[in-house]
Amino acid sequence: MSRRTPQRSTLFNEADSLERHLDEDGHRTWGFVIYRCTYGRDDEWTQFMDRLRLEIRQRLESSNGLDMMDRLQLTVVEDRSTWDGASTALVREHFKQWAATAPQQEQGTGPGLSQRYRYCVQMDAVALASILDDYDDKYEHYDDEADPATTNDGWVNLIWKDWDPLPPDPRQTVEEPIEGCTLDDVGWMRVAYQDVMVGMYGYLRDYNDWYREYRRPPEVARA
């Protein structure tokens, strides 16, 4: 049973799972790296980050796991000249280079199965607008009492570092191109921002989990 929620199994407590995975990898911190690829207004970016932290906090609180906030590392990669309007391919290539050395620098050991070093979040203008539009006007000045049930369709772009496009297969349906790719799996997906940093983070623990959770844009994956 869970020490955080004794009434149910530790396998169904998301905070327990995060802690267990950190212990398995010998890591101290968790959380997806975020690439800022839109630079319209700094106050809107601040709103997004505040709302993301709020959603993470509320999700962990439901598992009596607020202690895991202390181990959350929200790393933001930002530079207007480099990342404004950057494609998922450009983000992926940079993330590959970063992830090659970051585990040793951050954790003092290898990457293990950590999702932090296999996936990253890209925030472009469309994704940011989807989140800002997702809160009703009455939550414009939200606080810790904001109801997560009022949020529905905002998303972030989640990029799989190790995606490699397969050769065209004439038996497969040719999809509408996304960044020039007509495959079903384009190597990234939209994930509801309420779910990305706890629910989906846990769902993508094993290497093959991507194939189960993947949804082709514009569909938004939930967790």
Salt bridges, closest charged atoms under 4 A:
GLU14 OE1 - ARG59 NE 2.71
ASP16 OD1 - ARG4 NH1 2.51
GLU19 OE1 - ARG3 NH2 2.97
GLU19 OE1 - ARG4 NH1 3.17
GLU24 OE1 - ARG205 NH2 3.02
ASP25 OD2 - ARG205 NH1 2.76
ASP42 OD1 - ARG36 NH2 2.96
ASP43 OD2 - ARG41 NH2 2.50
GLU44 OE2 - ARG41 NH1 3.47
ASP50 OD1 - ARG53 NH1 3.84
ASP67 OD2 - ARG4 NH2 2.66
GLU78 OE1 - ARG36 NH1 3.20
GLU93 OE2 - LYS96 NZ 3.48
GLU106 OE1 - ARG116 NE 2.82
ASP162 OD1 - LYS161 NZ 3.78
ASP169 OD2 - ARG171 NH2 3.06
ASP195 OD1 - ARG59 NH1 3.06
ASP195 OD2 - ARG222 NE 2.74
ASP209 OD1 - ARG212 NH1 3.18
GLU213 OE2 - ARG212 NE 2.71
GLU219 OE2 - ARG215 NE 3.64
